[in-house]
Amino acid sequence: MGEMQIIGAVADRVMEQLTAGLEREFGRGAGAALAALFLKAEEADWLWDARVEERWLGAFESDGEDGVELDRIAILGRLDGRWFTATLIVDGEGAPHGLMARRDFKGRRGARSAFLVNR
């Protein structure tokens, strides 16, 4: 049987590895800046993968006519050493399509409180 790990801790190690790899490739100091750019470019995906809890908030009313049903999902997680809450637009296959809101917190307690009141 495999070892269970909190995905936030794994996401922190992924960020550390990404930063270290970028520093090896582009020089000391560049790694953190480039990692932040990567994170921003794919923020919804990173947040979704780093979630530890999620809650369905309701259907997302889209003006698109592509026939894809989307939902608003509140998530709680930890990424790069910080706790966060976010509201994402997610399809029925569990793929994020967009980020509506994000808040960062110093600790899990504050993030969890905000997650529970997020409607």
C-alpha positions as CSV (number, residue, x, y, z in Angstrom):
1,M,0.0,0.0,0.0
2,G,1.3,3.5,-0.9
3,E,2.0,6.3,1.5
4,M,-0.7,9.0,1.8
5,Q,0.4,12.6,1.4
6,I,-1.5,15.9,1.6
7,I,-1.6,17.3,-1.9
8,G,-0.7,20.8,-0.6
9,A,2.6,19.4,0.7
10,V,3.2,17.7,-2.7
11,A,2.4,21.0,-4.4
12,D,4.9,22.8,-2.3
13,R,7.6,20.3,-3.3
14,V,6.6,20.7,-7.0
15,M,7.1,24.4,-6.7
16,E,10.4,23.9,-5.0
17,Q,11.5,21.5,-7.8
18,L,10.2,23.9,-10.5
19,T,12.1,26.8,-9.0
20,A,15.3,24.8,-8.6
21,G,15.1,23.5,-12.1
22,L,14.5,27.0,-13.5
23,E,17.5,28.4,-11.4
24,R,19.7,25.7,-12.9
25,E,18.6,26.6,-16.4
26,F,18.4,30.4,-16.1
27,G,20.6,31.3,-13.1
28,R,20.2,32.1,-9.5
29,G,17.3,34.5,-8.7
30,A,15.5,33.9,-12.0
31,G,13.9,30.6,-10.8
32,A,11.5,32.2,-8.4
33,A,10.4,34.9,-10.8
34,L,9.9,32.4,-13.7
35,A,8.1,29.9,-11.4
36,A,5.7,32.7,-10.4
37,L,5.0,33.4,-14.1
38,F,4.3,29.7,-14.7
39,L,2.0,29.7,-11.7
40,K,0.1,32.8,-12.9
41,A,-0.3,31.4,-16.5
42,E,-1.9,28.2,-15.3
43,E,-3.3,29.4,-11.9
44,A,-6.6,27.6,-12.1
45,D,-5.0,24.3,-12.8
46,W,-2.4,24.7,-10.0
47,L,-5.0,25.7,-7.5
48,W,-7.4,22.8,-8.5
49,D,-4.5,20.3,-8.2
50,A,-3.5,21.7,-4.8
51,R,-7.0,21.6,-3.2
52,V,-7.6,19.6,-0.1
53,E,-11.4,20.3,0.1
54,E,-14.0,21.3,-2.4
55,R,-17.7,22.3,-2.3
56,W,-20.2,22.7,-5.1
57,L,-21.7,26.2,-5.2
58,G,-24.1,25.8,-8.1
59,A,-24.2,25.8,-11.9
60,F,-22.3,28.4,-13.8
61,E,-24.5,30.3,-16.2
62,S,-22.4,30.7,-19.4
63,D,-23.4,32.7,-22.4
64,G,-21.5,30.3,-24.6
65,E,-23.4,27.9,-26.8
66,D,-20.8,25.1,-26.8
67,G,-23.1,22.8,-24.7
68,V,-20.6,22.3,-21.9
69,E,-22.2,22.3,-18.5
70,L,-20.0,24.1,-16.0
71,D,-20.2,24.4,-12.2
72,R,-18.9,26.9,-9.6
73,I,-16.7,25.0,-7.1
74,A,-15.3,26.5,-3.9
75,I,-11.9,25.0,-2.9
76,L,-9.6,25.1,0.0
77,G,-5.9,24.2,-0.4
78,R,-2.3,25.0,0.1
79,L,0.2,26.0,-2.6
80,D,3.7,27.3,-2.3
81,G,3.5,27.3,1.5
82,R,0.3,29.4,1.7
83,W,-3.3,28.4,2.4
84,F,-5.9,29.7,0.0
85,T,-9.6,29.6,-0.9
86,A,-10.8,30.0,-4.4
87,T,-13.8,29.8,-6.6
88,L,-13.3,27.9,-9.9
89,I,-15.4,27.1,-12.9
90,V,-15.1,23.4,-13.5
91,D,-16.6,21.0,-16.1
92,G,-18.2,17.7,-15.5
93,E,-14.9,15.9,-16.1
94,G,-13.2,17.8,-13.3
95,A,-11.2,20.1,-15.5
96,P,-10.9,23.7,-14.4
97,H,-12.0,26.3,-17.0
98,G,-11.4,29.5,-15.1
99,L,-10.7,31.2,-11.8
100,M,-13.4,33.6,-10.4
101,A,-11.8,34.5,-7.1
102,R,-8.8,33.7,-4.8
103,R,-7.8,34.7,-1.3
104,D,-4.6,33.8,0.5
105,F,-4.2,33.2,4.2
106,K,-1.4,32.8,6.7
107,G,-2.8,29.7,8.2
108,R,-5.3,26.9,7.6
109,R,-7.8,28.2,10.2
110,G,-8.5,31.5,8.5
111,A,-8.7,29.8,5.1
112,R,-11.1,27.1,6.4
113,S,-13.3,29.8,7.9
114,A,-13.5,31.7,4.7
115,F,-14.1,28.4,2.7
116,L,-17.0,27.6,4.9
117,V,-18.8,30.9,4.4
118,N,-18.0,31.1,0.6
119,R,-21.3,30.9,-1.2
